[in-house]
Amino acid sequence: MVVKMLAEGCGIRAIGRLTGLNKNTVLNILETAGQHCQQLLEDKVKNICAKFVSIDEIFGFVGCLQQNTVKMDSMRGDQYGFLAVDQDSKLIIHWHVGKRTGMDASEFLRGLKPKMVGRFQLTSDQFKGYCAPGASVATVFGGEIDYGFEYKVMAKEPILTPARALRPNPRKVIVCKRIAVSGKPVRDRMTTNISERCNLSVRLFNRRFTRKTLGYSKSLTNHKMAMALQVAYFNFCRTHSAVKIKATETEPAKERTPAMAQGLTDHVWTAEELLNLRVIP
């Protein structure tokens, strides 16, 4: 029950109140389940045949914002979740937690590379750690993949209200360009929309990524374990409406998980199955 509640966006103290468990007990369950899920993802999510992969980062922080700690503090401050998503099956192929630097981007891509089979198209945003000459994509993959990035310019445009007063409009995309870097990427599939939508799901179902609340992580270990649990639950236990099999005259619509759409399993896993599955350490 604790794992289900963690995967559905409940906070640590809220889970303690609802279950009657001590806060430290809930954190111990999170750490144990997260370590298991981390190993499970390494064991099960491999040899992935995906034609189009999007990568993006989701902002979070540990302990405090970066501006409230020293620049070189590796355990606190801003900690981004790097995600690689298959555009077709919506499977989160690989994840990484770290600073938004070229070094962490390279580590993230080095973890992604052995999980893939065959040539594929990779798309990122304009983060220089990916797309700059000699940056992580070029050093890790070279010419082995088709790569391009989506360049977006966001701005707040003033709009005129009925009262004729200017107020800021929510941020919107005013410029969007798709730039091929290596190989022959398909321009229509050079988009980060899929990974950004996945980021939204992470924010919805993981309390630690909900902006401007007290649910942020207090330790980096718990932050990483929560991400591992979230990714495993998203891939194997939660059905995705974008990959379900449409209804026919003889059979109703069948909901699938991203892992089912990718062929990693043939059924929707329960939380019990996720936690009890034996993995090779």
C-alpha positions as CSV (number, residue, x, y, z in Angstrom):
1,M,0.0,0.0,0.0
2,V,2.8,2.4,0.8
3,V,4.4,1.8,-2.6
4,K,1.1,2.4,-4.4
5,M,0.6,5.6,-2.5
6,L,4.2,6.7,-3.3
7,A,3.6,6.0,-7.0
8,E,0.3,8.0,-7.0
9,G,1.8,11.2,-5.6
10,C,1.2,11.1,-1.9
11,G,3.8,12.7,0.4
12,I,5.8,10.9,3.1
13,R,3.9,12.5,6.0
14,A,0.5,12.0,4.3
15,I,1.3,8.3,3.9
16,G,2.3,8.1,7.6
17,R,-1.0,9.7,8.6
18,L,-3.1,7.5,6.4
19,T,-1.4,4.2,7.2
20,G,-0.5,4.8,10.8
21,L,3.2,4.2,10.1
22,N,6.1,6.2,11.4
23,K,7.7,8.6,8.9
24,N,11.0,6.8,9.1
25,T,9.3,3.5,8.3
26,V,7.8,5.0,5.1
27,L,11.2,6.3,4.1
28,N,12.8,2.9,4.7
29,I,10.1,1.3,2.5
30,L,10.9,3.9,-0.2
31,E,14.6,3.2,0.0
32,T,14.2,-0.6,-0.1
33,A,11.6,-0.5,-3.0
34,G,13.7,2.1,-4.9
35,Q,16.8,0.0,-4.8
36,H,14.8,-3.1,-6.0
37,C,13.3,-1.1,-8.8
38,Q,16.6,0.4,-9.8
39,Q,18.0,-3.1,-10.2
40,L,14.8,-4.3,-11.9
41,L,15.1,-1.6,-14.6
42,E,18.7,-2.5,-15.3
43,D,17.7,-6.2,-15.6
44,K,14.5,-5.8,-17.6
45,V,14.8,-2.7,-19.7
46,K,17.5,-3.6,-22.2
47,N,17.9,-4.6,-25.9
48,I,15.3,-1.9,-26.8
49,C,14.4,-1.5,-30.5
50,A,13.1,2.0,-30.7
51,K,13.1,4.2,-33.9
52,F,12.6,7.5,-32.2
53,V,13.9,8.5,-28.7
54,S,13.4,11.9,-27.0
55,I,15.5,13.0,-24.1
56,D,14.7,15.8,-21.7
57,E,15.3,17.0,-18.1
58,I,12.9,17.6,-15.3
59,F,13.7,20.2,-12.6
60,G,13.8,19.3,-8.9
61,F,15.9,20.1,-5.9
62,V,17.2,18.5,-2.7
63,G,17.3,20.3,0.6
64,C,17.2,23.8,-0.9
65,L,17.4,25.7,-4.1
66,Q,20.8,26.1,-5.7
67,Q,20.9,29.8,-4.9
68,N,20.8,28.9,-1.2
69,T,23.9,26.7,-1.2
70,V,27.4,26.8,-2.5
71,K,27.9,26.2,-6.3
72,M,29.9,23.0,-5.9
73,D,27.4,21.3,-3.5
74,S,26.8,18.0,-5.2
75,M,24.4,16.6,-2.6
76,R,21.9,19.5,-2.3
77,G,20.5,22.2,-4.6
78,D,19.1,21.7,-8.0
79,Q,19.0,18.1,-9.1
80,Y,17.5,17.3,-12.5
81,G,15.9,14.1,-13.6
82,F,17.2,13.0,-17.1
83,L,14.7,10.9,-19.0
84,A,15.0,9.0,-22.3
85,V,11.5,8.1,-23.7
86,D,10.5,6.0,-26.7
87,Q,8.2,8.1,-28.7
88,D,6.1,5.2,-29.9
89,S,5.7,2.9,-26.8
90,K,6.2,5.8,-24.2
91,L,8.6,3.6,-22.4
92,I,11.1,5.4,-20.2
93,I,14.2,3.6,-21.4
94,H,16.8,5.2,-19.1
95,W,16.9,7.8,-16.3
96,H,19.6,9.6,-14.4
97,V,19.6,12.2,-11.5
98,G,22.2,14.8,-11.3
99,K,23.2,18.4,-12.1
100,R,22.3,19.9,-15.4
101,T,25.9,19.8,-16.7
102,G,27.7,18.3,-19.6
103,M,29.3,15.7,-17.3
104,D,25.9,14.5,-16.1
105,A,24.6,14.6,-19.7
106,S,27.4,12.3,-20.8
107,E,26.9,9.9,-17.9
108,F,23.2,9.8,-18.8
109,L,23.8,9.0,-22.5
110,R,26.5,6.4,-21.6
111,G,23.9,4.6,-19.6
112,L,21.4,4.8,-22.5
113,K,23.7,3.5,-25.2
114,P,24.0,-0.1,-24.1
115,K,20.3,-0.5,-23.7
116,M,19.6,0.3,-27.4
117,V,19.7,-2.1,-30.4
118,G,20.3,-0.8,-33.9
119,R,20.3,2.7,-35.3
120,F,17.7,5.1,-34.0
121,Q,16.9,8.8,-34.0
122,L,17.6,10.9,-30.9
123,T,16.0,14.3,-30.3
124,S,16.8,16.7,-27.5
125,D,16.2,20.4,-26.7
126,Q,18.9,23.1,-27.2
127,F,20.8,22.2,-24.0
128,K,24.5,22.8,-24.9
129,G,25.5,19.7,-23.0
130,Y,23.8,17.7,-25.7
131,C,24.1,19.6,-29.0
132,A,27.2,21.7,-28.9
133,P,30.1,20.6,-31.1
134,G,32.1,17.9,-29.2
135,A,29.3,17.7,-26.5
136,S,27.9,14.5,-25.0
137,V,25.9,13.2,-28.0
138,A,28.8,13.6,-30.3
139,T,31.3,12.0,-27.9
140,V,29.1,9.1,-26.8
141,F,27.3,8.1,-30.1
142,G,29.4,9.8,-32.8
143,G,27.8,8.9,-36.2
144,E,26.0,5.8,-34.9
145,I,22.6,7.5,-34.7
146,D,20.5,10.2,-36.4
147,Y,20.4,13.2,-34.1
148,G,18.7,16.6,-34.1
149,F,17.5,19.1,-31.6
150,E,14.4,21.3,-31.2
151,Y,15.2,24.9,-30.5
152,K,12.4,26.8,-28.7
153,V,12.2,30.4,-27.5
154,M,9.8,31.0,-24.7
155,A,8.5,34.4,-23.7
156,K,5.7,36.1,-21.8
157,E,3.7,38.3,-24.1
158,P,1.6,41.1,-22.6
159,I,-2.1,41.0,-23.4
160,L,-4.8,43.6,-23.2
161,T,-7.6,42.8,-20.7
162,P,-11.1,44.2,-21.0
163,A,-10.1,46.7,-18.3
164,R,-7.4,47.9,-20.8
165,A,-4.6,47.0,-18.3
166,L,-1.6,45.0,-19.4
167,R,-0.9,41.7,-17.6
168,P,1.6,39.0,-18.4
169,N,0.5,36.1,-20.5
170,P,1.7,32.6,-19.4
171,R,4.9,31.6,-21.1
172,K,4.4,30.4,-24.6
173,V,6.6,29.2,-27.5
174,I,7.2,32.1,-29.9
175,V,10.0,30.4,-32.0
176,C,10.4,26.7,-32.7
177,K,13.1,25.4,-35.0
178,R,14.2,21.8,-35.7
179,I,17.9,21.5,-36.5
180,A,19.6,18.3,-37.8
181,V,23.0,17.6,-36.4
182,S,24.1,14.2,-37.6
183,G,22.8,11.5,-39.9
184,K,19.4,11.9,-41.6
185,P,16.8,12.5,-38.8
186,V,13.1,12.6,-39.8
187,R,12.2,16.3,-39.2
188,D,8.5,15.5,-38.3
189,R,9.7,13.3,-35.4
190,M,12.3,15.8,-34.2
191,T,10.3,16.9,-31.2
192,T,10.6,16.8,-27.4
193,N,6.8,17.0,-26.8
194,I,6.7,13.3,-25.8
195,S,9.4,13.6,-23.2
196,E,7.9,16.9,-21.9
197,R,4.5,15.1,-21.6
198,C,6.3,12.4,-19.6
199,N,7.8,15.1,-17.4
200,L,4.2,16.2,-16.6
201,S,3.3,12.7,-15.5
202,V,6.3,12.6,-13.2
203,R,5.3,15.9,-11.7
204,L,1.7,14.6,-11.2
205,F,2.6,11.2,-9.7
206,N,5.8,12.1,-7.8
207,R,5.4,14.6,-4.9
208,R,9.1,15.5,-5.0
209,F,8.7,17.2,-8.4
210,T,5.6,19.2,-7.6
211,R,6.7,22.9,-7.8
212,K,6.5,25.3,-4.9
213,T,5.5,22.9,-2.2
214,L,7.1,21.4,0.9
215,G,7.2,17.9,-0.7
216,Y,10.7,18.4,-2.0
217,S,13.4,15.8,-1.3
218,K,15.5,16.3,1.9
219,S,18.2,13.8,0.8
220,L,19.7,12.9,-2.6
221,T,19.4,9.2,-1.9
222,N,15.6,9.4,-1.3
223,H,15.4,11.6,-4.4
224,K,17.0,8.9,-6.6
225,M,15.1,6.0,-5.0
226,A,11.8,7.9,-5.6
227,M,12.7,8.4,-9.2
228,A,13.6,4.7,-9.7
229,L,10.3,3.6,-8.1
230,Q,8.3,6.1,-10.3
231,V,10.0,4.9,-13.5
232,A,9.5,1.3,-12.8
233,Y,5.8,1.8,-11.8
234,F,5.2,4.0,-14.9
235,N,6.7,1.4,-17.2
236,F,5.2,-1.8,-15.9
237,C,2.2,-1.0,-13.6
238,R,0.4,2.0,-15.1
239,T,-1.5,1.7,-18.3
240,H,-1.0,4.5,-20.9
241,S,-4.0,5.7,-22.9
242,A,-1.7,6.5,-25.9
243,V,-0.6,2.9,-26.4
244,K,-3.8,1.0,-25.8
245,I,-5.2,-1.4,-28.5
246,K,-8.3,0.1,-30.1
247,A,-11.6,-1.7,-29.8
248,T,-12.8,-3.9,-32.7
249,E,-16.1,-5.4,-33.6
250,T,-15.2,-8.5,-31.6
251,E,-13.0,-7.2,-28.7
252,P,-13.1,-4.2,-26.5
253,A,-10.2,-1.7,-26.2
254,K,-7.3,-3.1,-24.3
255,E,-5.2,-0.9,-22.2
256,R,-1.4,-1.5,-22.1
257,T,1.6,-0.3,-20.2
258,P,4.6,1.1,-22.0
259,A,6.5,-2.2,-21.2
260,M,3.7,-4.1,-22.9
261,A,3.8,-1.9,-26.0
262,Q,7.6,-2.4,-26.2
263,G,7.2,-6.2,-25.8
264,L,9.0,-6.5,-22.4
265,T,5.9,-8.2,-20.8
266,D,2.5,-9.5,-21.8
267,H,0.4,-8.2,-18.9
268,V,-0.1,-5.3,-16.5
269,W,2.0,-5.8,-13.4
270,T,0.6,-5.3,-9.9
271,A,2.6,-3.5,-7.2
272,E,3.1,-6.9,-5.5
273,E,4.6,-8.4,-8.6
274,L,6.8,-5.4,-9.1
275,L,8.3,-5.8,-5.6
276,N,8.4,-9.6,-5.5
277,L,10.0,-10.2,-8.9
278,R,13.5,-11.6,-8.4
279,V,16.3,-9.7,-10.1
280,I,19.9,-10.6,-10.5
281,P,22.0,-8.2,-8.3
